[in-house]
Amino acid sequence: MLNHALIIARKEIRDHLRDTRSLVSSGFYAVMGPLVVGMVSLALKGAKSSAVILSMMSLFALVASFSGGMNLAMDSIAGERERRSLLPLLMNPLRLTDLIVGKWIAISVFAIAGIALTLAAFCLTLRLAPGLLIRAGIVLVPLVLFAAAVELLISTWCRSTKEAHTYLSLAIFLPMGLGMFLIFFPHTESAWFWFPVAGQQLLMNLLVKGSPVPLLSAGAIALISLVCAAGLLRAAARLLQQDEFVYGG
């Protein structure tokens, strides 16, 4: 099973690397947050401005978790269906699970690359310690895998690339909206900690403030994110068992 999934993932990655415009777009999304935060840091000074800058950093990092694999996600299933290549692909002797997992791995690879680029850009613009950004990357990897599963499910549900682009663009507002909510209503943090996105947001806040991160809690939210990702992938596979989602009628 894993071998078939890796073959599909390799093909998806190779094909997507040929799409220069998509890569440039993903790169722009990745560095946009660090550039904005860098300009804000030049304009503001003082302890309060430092807290604002660090909060913005954690928020943009969460957004990058969703934007890094968005372009590949919208083409992974919705694009195949629009090109009428999804049905021939499903007629090959492979399980739906192999197909879904392979495409999820490919989306995750580009999303992780986007996060790495975002954190590297923060390191340059804010002159942060590389160790801090490495820990932030470890915290965000489970969220990236969850985000890739969300985007793959959306792509499977949508009938065309245009429709997938619309809904995936709206999905980016999930981490942005939830992150802003937790910034303005910090007293609700404990109630949201065990949810993907919110949990990583709170862990990122601890990291950028220099506070110790509870390893047990970090491991728990990582496990929850992976379990949710597995559930979303299973839902995507079930959708492809229905003719309307295969033919796009």
Summary of the structure (lengths in Angstrom):
residues: 249
radius of gyration: 18.6
end to end distance: 29.8
largest distance: 61.9
contacts: 853
relative contact order: 0.15
helix: 84%
strand: 0%
